[in-house]
Amino acid sequence: MEKSQQVLIMLRQIIRATDLHDKHISRSTGLTPPQLLTMKTLRDQAPMIAGNLAKEMGLAQATITSILDRLEKKDYVSRVRGTEDKRKVWIELTESGLELLKGSPTTQQDTFVRQFDDMNTWEQSMIVASLERIAHILNAQHIDAAPLLDIGQLDRTLRTDVPAYLNEEKDPDS
């Protein structure tokens, strides 16, 4: 097998693994991975204002606002106007948000970051350089992307109107 074929297979495996893990998180929590990561960030650092949360997660403020709107509708986060500065709105998890996090699975992103950080600096640099080259080969280096391991729009809603068989963890290529 040619090396280019091997790389394409590995890229496909990464994409599929991310997709399958997204579906697992969605089924077990009712949240998208970005929503779950937002809640985990709030658990660790709340209360926060939306701008600081967006910066911490590497997301646009509009994206984080949309994610927070969905989490607030589910009663997982609350927004409280500041008492000293009424322009600031503080965000924190609700009791039901904290309860949901207790049983939530580890995200693929958490696993990746932990294992990547444990690597030697030279190994990290090799991976970064290789991925930069691949992004360039695919003409993807100019695409705006947040530092989240996820597929699709980050502020999407879960589709509950699809048949159950579409949520099965089967590879459509097999």
Order of alpha helices (4+ residues) and beta strands (2+ residues): alpha-alpha-beta-alpha-alpha-beta-beta-alpha-alpha-alpha
